[in-house]
Amino acid sequence: MKTGSISMTARAVATRRAAHQILDRPTVLEDPIAVPILGPELYVDPVRHSDPRSRAFRAFMVGRSRYTEDNLASAHAAGVTQYVVLGAGLDTFAYRNPFAGLQVYEVDFPSMQEFKRGMLRAASIPEPANLTFVPLDFEHQTLGEGLAAAAFDAQRPAFFSWLGVVPYLTLSAFRATIDLIAAMPSGSGITFDYALAEQELSPRLQVARKALAARVAAAGEPFRLFFGSEQMENELKSAGFQRIEQLDSVDLNHRYFTNRTDGLALPEEGLGKLATAWV
């Protein structure tokens, strides 16, 4: 996403989370903010959202958020009181935060945050006292500088989420972020998703990836960064993380989509993976 612009992919992700609240039972991610934040003009077309490709994307969007928030719950139970949402977009966790004493920091481009805060006001969704917006222009400021200006305490452990961002980065930007988090106190961690390198995709998925890449590029947000599973493991170990977990579509289905009567699930082969790394 370019400085001064609004992420169209963030809006699309938010719409899929809202569709999950309306169309799917039981919900994998219980999110009472997902629908109202998008305003009264929101229309979830049941026909379009019943398309197999749309259902698969929806399952991934809510599955990755549920996985992230489960890891956050574990971190909070272990004493972590700071949660940083990198590339927050229209994420709704801060407005339904169930954890006493947890300070939330939403990091994003200033223009995206202004857009979101306008949507919150229009929907009469209050900004909680334990939320800090961290407007960050990555062309002129580092993540560490932005967090420091927001009174984030780098001497205490924190948990980070980084969803829907890594594929749009350069390798150097990715490494700078994981290096910063790996240098934090023990108990800190991060959950993020990443796009698999072409050699780990079947020919069918390579075609699907090219089609998806064309759509996001047309929206001004081209894919730039891909990893093999072993390569990602090595990146995280080299940064200094002590425990690493990677989940693919089969793993997510096993955790969150078993015994459903509506068939909502991820395809067995996916275009990416989820990773969690702990300091």
Secondary structure, DSSP 8 states (H G I E B T S, - for coil): --TT---HHHHHHHHHHHHHHHH-SS-SS--TTTTGGG-TT----TTGGGSHHHHHHHHHHHHHHHHHHHHHHHHHHTT--EEEEET-TT--GGGS---TT-EEEEEE-HHHHHHHHHHHHHTT----TTEEEEE--TTT--HHHHHHHTT--TTS--EEEETT-GGGS-HHHHHHHHHHHHTS-TT-EEEEEEEB-GGGS-HHHHHHHHHHHHHHHHTT------B-HHHHHHHHHHHT-SEEEEE-HHHHHHHHSTT-SS-----SS-SEEEEEEE-
